[in-house]
Amino acid sequence: MSLLLLLAAALLQEDNFEALGETEGWQIARSGGGCLMVQEFGGDGNTILTVSIDPGLPDTPLRMLLGNSRWALPDASEPGYAILFRGNGANWQDLVARTFASENEDGSVDGVISLGFTENAMTPVLDDMAGANGLRLSRDDDTISELSFSGAEAAIRSLGQCVAALP
């Protein structure tokens, strides 16, 4: 089982983990009551993106987690990170993100950004993600990371097949 998938499941605090395979560079898995897709992008601090769908979570069944060991968490008085999709005309700006620290086994700490989406937002967000060229993360108008969404469309289809097969 992939260390990357184990990390994603730990961040989501899920158990009953089952790796299902890889699609276009994205790893797909069933975890807890839902499914997830994960990709490791490398780069400075090694950015990891996890997209999960858990139909049992009534408020935010779609969640995105972005983690990187070099990201500093903002102070409570700071605006924090801004995330936006780019490349397909989608306007997902000013998303409300929760930030937290995730401690690793070696004592190091990763900065993690968590976004939750309601059931009504799931399809539009996933459609836009499938059609986007990537994701840009910024803080104080400075770009911190840009991620390519190459292969995301196929991975989102695999994620949907996983969700459709849930008991």
HELIX and SHEET records of a PDB file:
HELIX    1   1 LEU A    3  LEU A   12  1                                  10    
HELIX    2   2 GLU A  119  GLY A  131  1                                  13    
HELIX    3   3 ALA A  152  ALA A  164  1                                  13    
SHEET    1   A 7 GLU A  18  THR A  23  0                                        
SHEET    2   A 7 TRP A  26  SER A  31 -1                                        
SHEET    3   A 7 GLY A  34  GLY A  42 -1                                        
SHEET    4   A 7 THR A  47  ILE A  53 -1                                        
SHEET    5   A 7 LEU A  62  ASN A  68 -1                                        
SHEET    6   A 7 VAL A 109  PHE A 117 -1                                        
SHEET    7   A 7 ARG A  98  GLU A 103 -1                                        
SHEET    1   B 3 TYR A  81  ARG A  86  0                                        
SHEET    2   B 3 GLY A 134  ARG A 139 -1                                        
SHEET    3   B 3 ASP A 142  SER A 148 -1                                        
END                                                                             
